Amino acid sequence: MLSAFAILLAIGLLYWIVQSVLLVRTLFVLPVLRPHPSDGPVSPLVSVIVPARDEQGTLEAAVRSRLRDPDAGLEFVLVDDRSDDATGMIMDHLGGTDPRIHVEHVEDLPEGWLGKVNAMRVGAEHANGSWLLLSDADVHVAPGTVRAAVELAEQHGADHLAGIPSIRSRSVGMNLCLAPLQRALILLTRLWSVEDPDSSAAMGVGAFNLVRREVFEEAGGFESLRLEVLDDVGVGVMIKQHGGRTMTAFAADCLRIAWYDRFGDFIRGIERGAAKLPPRCPRWLLALVVLLLAVLDLTPFVALAIAWFIPGFAWIGILLSVWVTGLSVAVAVRFGTNPLFAILVPLNTVLAGLVGMRIMLRSARDGRIAWRGNEYEVDALQAGQRISFERNETGESP
């Protein structure tokens, strides 16, 4: 029993060594997007497509933050996706305040499409830019951000740039979960190698997906995403699979979103994404994997508890704990989230582990997903999936 515990502890410490190397690599490799006014001509034209459904509480303030950018090379296509509230009227009102705004209203959802993807498709049909910025309706954008992103993408020869925003929430539970989720995001998506053309790693962010229109359409456009619940990541995947270049940038200085002010909404939102996990993998097994990862994440603090009672070894446990806590804080700062929650590493790891296990065991138990006012059969979503997150376009595992 003691030897098994020692082996688990050693594996956990090795896990943290590997994780630390990859996290630090990501922090150094990914560029930071910072807004700045353009010194030259405002070109090329960028079409900012903003789909919204029932967003009356956040839409106006977020769109007005975009309109503070004086860039004449921006056009804004606002798409009301069958809203039941005042979203459409707010869009129409905003359209009368700035000639760069064009408003479209979607009345019906075509069969075989997710609402948001269809709304973005409608927006693209009325867009004129050579670059498309696909961006959620609740995103606050600092002036100069879009032009800086285009310049950064062109400097790197990229056809797609995903900007990672800072997240604000009044939910204490969600804020506690952010630190482990941020680390998991980096590891699961392999953010450090997204820009590597020889890697299959790809990333997309619903808050800020900037894509070169010509390449996006050649790769299949919105038709290839019509049943993708994870449509934002799908943009990066399809560009990469098509042979285009994609990149990701930290953008906490210029992008901000309010994300799930209620903990229950946060859990249900993650459940919708987890509902499309491969059906051949038992949910109980996925829950066990989440549990194992949480245990490995806690090993430095277990080592601290043990070392504290061994004369002369307490400093080792303290050093491990400081190392883990410091790394979590560094990641939180780069993501633009509150580092105070990242300090509570043991607590947030336990909470995120429990939430992850619940999601794996409960998501789409009835085989259905409620998504933006509609319900979909999980089997239909999986059958209609066009972008694979498990295989490349040749059908081989990446």
C-alpha positions in Angstrom: 0.0 0.0 0.0 2.8 2.4 1.0 4.7 1.6 -2.2 1.6 2.2 -4.4 1.1 5.5 -2.7 4.8 6.4 -3.3 4.4 5.5 -7.0 1.3 7.6 -7.4 3.1 10.5 -5.7 6.1 10.1 -8.0 3.8 10.0 -11.1 2.0 13.2 -9.8 5.3 15.1 -9.4 6.4 13.9 -12.9 3.0 15.1 -14.2 3.6 18.5 -12.7 7.1 18.7 -14.2 5.8 18.0 -17.7 2.9 20.3 -17.2 5.1 23.1 -16.0 7.4 22.9 -19.0 4.4 23.0 -21.4 2.7 25.9 -19.6 5.9 28.0 -19.4 6.5 27.2 -23.1 3.0 28.4 -24.0 3.4 31.6 -22.0 6.6 32.4 -23.9 5.5 31.3 -27.3 2.1 32.8 -27.7 2.1 36.5 -28.7 0.2 39.1 -26.7 -2.3 41.2 -28.7 -2.3 44.8 -27.7 -4.4 47.5 -29.3 -2.8 50.4 -31.1 -4.0 52.9 -33.7 -3.0 52.2 -37.3 -0.5 54.7 -38.7 -1.1 53.8 -42.3 -4.2 53.5 -44.6 -7.1 51.6 -43.1 -7.0 48.5 -45.2 -7.9 45.8 -45.8 -11.6 46.0 -45.0 -12.6 43.8 -42.0 -16.2 42.7 -41.6 -17.1 42.1 -37.9 -19.9 39.6 -37.7 -21.8 39.7 -34.4 -24.6 37.0 -34.0 -26.9 37.4 -31.0 -29.9 35.6 -29.6 -31.7 37.1 -26.6 -28.8 39.3 -25.6 -30.6 42.5 -24.7 -28.8 42.7 -21.3 -25.3 42.8 -22.7 -25.5 43.7 -26.4 -25.7 47.5 -26.5 -22.7 48.1 -24.1 -20.6 45.6 -25.9 -21.3 46.9 -29.4 -20.8 50.5 -28.3 -17.3 49.5 -27.1 -16.6 48.3 -30.7 -18.0 51.5 -32.2 -15.5 53.6 -30.2 -12.9 52.4 -32.7 -12.7 55.1 -35.3 -11.2 52.7 -37.9 -13.0 53.4 -41.2 -11.9 50.1 -42.5 -14.3 48.2 -40.3 -17.9 47.3 -41.0 -20.2 45.7 -38.5 -22.8 43.1 -39.5 -25.2 42.5 -36.5 -27.4 39.5 -36.9 -30.5 39.0 -34.7 -30.9 35.2 -34.4 -34.7 34.8 -33.8 -34.6 36.7 -30.5 -37.6 36.7 -28.2 -36.5 39.9 -26.4 -35.4 43.4 -27.5 -32.2 42.3 -29.1 -33.4 43.0 -32.7 -34.7 46.5 -31.7 -31.4 47.3 -30.0 -29.5 46.3 -33.1 -31.8 48.5 -35.3 -31.3 51.4 -33.0 -27.5 51.0 -33.0 -27.6 50.8 -36.8 -28.9 54.3 -36.9 -26.0 55.6 -34.9 -23.1 54.5 -37.1 -23.0 54.1 -40.9 -20.6 51.2 -40.6 -23.4 49.0 -39.1 -25.6 46.7 -41.2 -28.4 44.7 -39.4 -29.9 41.4 -40.4 -32.8 39.6 -38.8 -33.1 35.8 -39.0 -36.7 34.6 -38.7 -36.4 30.9 -39.4 -33.7 28.3 -38.8 -32.9 26.1 -41.8 -33.1 22.3 -41.0 -29.7 20.8 -40.3 -28.1 24.0 -38.9 -27.3 25.3 -35.5 -28.6 28.8 -34.9 -25.4 30.6 -34.2 -23.6 29.0 -37.2 -26.5 29.9 -39.5 -26.6 33.5 -38.1 -22.9 33.9 -38.9 -23.5 32.5 -42.4 -26.2 35.1 -42.9 -23.8 37.8 -41.7 -21.1 36.7 -44.0 -23.5 36.8 -47.0 -23.9 40.5 -46.3 -20.2 41.2 -45.5 -17.8 42.8 -47.9 -14.4 42.5 -46.1 -11.5 40.3 -47.1 -11.1 39.5 -43.4 -14.0 38.2 -41.3 -14.1 38.7 -37.5 -16.5 36.2 -36.0 -17.2 37.6 -32.5 -19.9 36.9 -29.8 -22.3 39.7 -28.9 -21.1 40.1 -25.3 -17.5 40.9 -26.1 -16.1 44.3 -25.1 -13.3 45.3 -27.6 -10.8 48.1 -27.0 -10.2 50.6 -29.9 -7.4 49.5 -32.2 -7.7 45.8 -31.4 -9.1 44.6 -34.8 -6.5 46.4 -36.8 -3.7 45.2 -34.5 -5.0 41.7 -34.9 -4.9 41.9 -38.7 -1.4 43.3 -38.7 -0.3 40.6 -36.3 -1.8 37.8 -38.5 -0.2 39.2 -41.6 3.2 39.5 -39.9 3.0 35.8 -39.1 1.5 34.8 -42.4 -1.6 33.5 -40.7 -5.0 33.0 -42.2 -6.7 32.7 -38.8 -6.1 34.3 -35.5 -7.9 33.4 -32.3 -7.8 36.0 -29.5 -8.2 34.8 -25.9 -10.1 37.4 -23.9 -10.1 38.1 -20.2 -13.2 36.7 -18.3 -15.2 38.5 -15.8 -17.9 36.8 -13.6 -19.7 37.4 -10.4 -19.8 33.6 -9.7 -17.3 32.6 -7.0 -17.6 29.0 -8.0 -16.8 29.7 -11.7 -13.9 31.9 -10.8 -12.5 29.1 -8.6 -12.7 26.7 -11.6 -11.0 29.0 -14.0 -7.4 28.4 -12.9 -7.5 24.6 -13.5 -9.6 25.1 -16.6 -7.0 27.5 -18.1 -4.2 25.0 -17.5 -6.4 22.2 -19.0 -7.1 24.3 -22.0 -3.4 24.9 -22.7 -2.6 21.2 -22.4 -5.6 19.7 -24.2 -5.4 22.1 -27.2 -1.6 22.1 -27.2 -1.6 25.9 -27.5 2.2 26.0 -27.7 2.1 24.3 -31.1 -1.0 25.8 -32.8 1.1 28.0 -35.0 3.3 25.0 -36.1 2.2 24.0 -39.6 3.5 20.4 -38.9 1.3 20.0 -35.8 -2.4 19.1 -35.9 -3.1 21.4 -32.9 -5.7 24.0 -33.6 -7.7 26.5 -31.6 -10.6 28.9 -31.9 -12.3 31.4 -29.6 -15.9 32.5 -30.0 -15.1 35.9 -28.6 -12.5 36.7 -31.4 -12.1 34.5 -34.4 -10.4 36.5 -37.2 -10.1 34.6 -40.5 -9.0 35.4 -44.0 -12.2 35.2 -46.0 -10.8 33.5 -49.1 -9.1 30.7 -47.2 -12.1 30.2 -45.0 -14.4 29.8 -47.9 -12.0 27.5 -49.7 -11.8 25.3 -46.6 -15.6 24.8 -46.7 -17.0 27.9 -45.0 -20.0 27.7 -42.7 -21.4 24.7 -44.5 -18.6 22.7 -42.9 -19.6 24.0 -39.4 -23.4 23.9 -39.7 -23.8 21.2 -36.9 -20.7 22.0 -34.9 -21.5 22.8 -31.3 -17.9 23.8 -30.9 -18.0 26.0 -34.0 -15.3 28.4 -32.7 -12.7 25.7 -32.4 -14.0 24.3 -35.6 -12.9 27.4 -37.5 -9.3 26.8 -36.4 -9.5 23.1 -37.2 -10.9 23.5 -40.7 -8.3 26.2 -41.6 -5.5 23.9 -40.3 -6.8 20.8 -42.1 -7.1 22.9 -45.3 -3.4 23.7 -45.1 -3.9 27.3 -44.0 -1.9 28.9 -41.1 -3.5 29.5 -37.8 -2.4 31.2 -34.6 -3.6 32.1 -31.1 -2.8 35.2 -29.1 -3.4 36.3 -25.5 -5.7 39.3 -25.7 -6.6 40.1 -22.1 -5.5 43.7 -22.6 -8.1 44.4 -25.3 -10.9 41.8 -25.1 -13.2 41.3 -22.2 -16.3 39.1 -21.7 -18.7 38.5 -18.9 -19.1 34.8 -18.7 -21.7 32.9 -16.7 -22.6 35.0 -13.6 -24.4 32.0 -12.2 -22.5 28.8 -11.3 -25.3 26.6 -12.5 -25.3 28.2 -16.0 -21.6 27.7 -16.2 -22.0 23.9 -15.5 -24.9 23.6 -18.0 -22.8 25.5 -20.6 -19.9 23.1 -20.3 -22.3 20.1 -20.3 -23.5 21.1 -23.8 -20.0 20.9 -25.2 -19.3 17.6 -23.3 -22.5 16.0 -24.7 -20.7 15.6 -28.1 -17.8 13.5 -26.7 -17.2 10.3 -28.6 -20.1 7.9 -27.7 -17.7 4.8 -27.8 -16.0 6.1 -24.7 -18.0 5.2 -21.5 -18.9 8.2 -19.4 -17.9 6.5 -16.2 -14.4 6.0 -17.7 -14.2 9.7 -18.6 -15.3 10.6 -15.0 -12.5 8.4 -13.7 -10.0 10.1 -15.9 -11.1 13.5 -14.5 -10.7 12.1 -11.0 -7.2 10.8 -11.7 -6.1 14.2 -13.2 -7.5 16.0 -10.1 -5.5 13.6 -7.9 -2.3 14.2 -9.9 -3.0 17.9 -9.7 -3.1 17.7 -5.9 0.2 15.7 -5.5 2.4 18.7 -4.6 0.1 19.6 -1.7 0.0 15.9 -0.6 3.8 16.0 -0.7 3.7 19.2 1.5 1.4 17.4 4.0 3.8 14.5 4.2 7.0 16.4 4.2 5.8 18.6 7.0 6.0 15.7 9.5 9.4 14.5 8.3 12.3 16.4 10.0 14.4 18.3 7.5 12.0 17.8 4.5 9.3 20.4 5.1 11.1 22.9 2.8 10.7 20.5 -0.1 6.9 20.4 0.3 6.8 24.2 0.7 8.9 24.7 -2.4 6.6 22.4 -4.4 3.5 24.3 -3.3 5.1 27.7 -4.1 6.1 26.4 -7.5 2.6 25.1 -8.3 0.8 28.2 -6.9 3.2 30.6 -8.7 2.7 28.9 -12.0 -1.1 29.0 -11.6 -1.0 32.7 -10.8 1.3 33.3 -13.9 -1.2 31.6 -16.1 -4.1 33.5 -14.6 -2.4 36.8 -15.1 -1.7 36.1 -18.8 -5.4 35.0 -19.2 -6.4 38.3 -17.5 -8.4 36.6 -14.7 -8.3 37.3 -11.0 -5.0 35.8 -9.6 -6.5 35.7 -6.1 -8.6 32.7 -7.1 -5.6 31.0 -8.7 -3.8 31.1 -5.3 -6.4 28.7 -3.9 -4.9 25.8 -5.9 -6.0 22.9 -3.7 -9.6 24.2 -3.4 -10.1 25.1 -7.0 -8.7 21.8 -8.2 -11.1 19.8 -6.0 -14.1 21.9 -7.1 -13.1 21.7 -10.8 -12.6 17.9 -10.4 -16.1 17.5 -8.9 -17.7 19.6 -11.6 -15.8 17.7 -14.3 -17.0 14.3 -13.0 -20.6 15.6 -12.7 -20.5 16.8 -16.3 -19.1 13.6 -17.6 -21.7 11.5 -15.9 -24.8 13.8 -16.5 -24.3 15.6 -19.8 -27.0 14.7 -22.4 -28.2 11.7 -20.4 -31.5 11.8 -22.4 -29.5 12.0 -25.7 -30.5 15.6 -26.3 -28.9 19.0 -26.1 -30.7 22.3 -25.5 -28.9 24.9 -27.6 -29.9 28.6 -28.2 -33.6 28.0 -28.1 -33.6 24.7 -29.9 -33.2 21.0 -28.9 -31.0 18.6 -30.9 -30.5 14.9 -30.8 -26.9 14.2 -29.9 -26.8 11.3 -32.4 -27.9 13.8 -35.1 -25.1 16.2 -34.2 -22.5 13.5 -34.2 -23.8 12.1 -37.5 -23.8 15.6 -39.1 -20.4 16.5 -37.8 -18.2 17.8 -40.6 -15.1 18.9 -38.7 -13.4 16.1 -36.8 -11.5 17.0 -33.6 -10.0 13.5 -33.5 -8.8 12.9 -37.0 -7.2 15.0 -39.8 -8.6 15.3 -43.2 -6.9 12.2 -44.4 -8.7 10.2 -41.8 -5.6 9.4 -39.8 -5.3 10.2 -36.2 -3.2 13.4 -35.7 
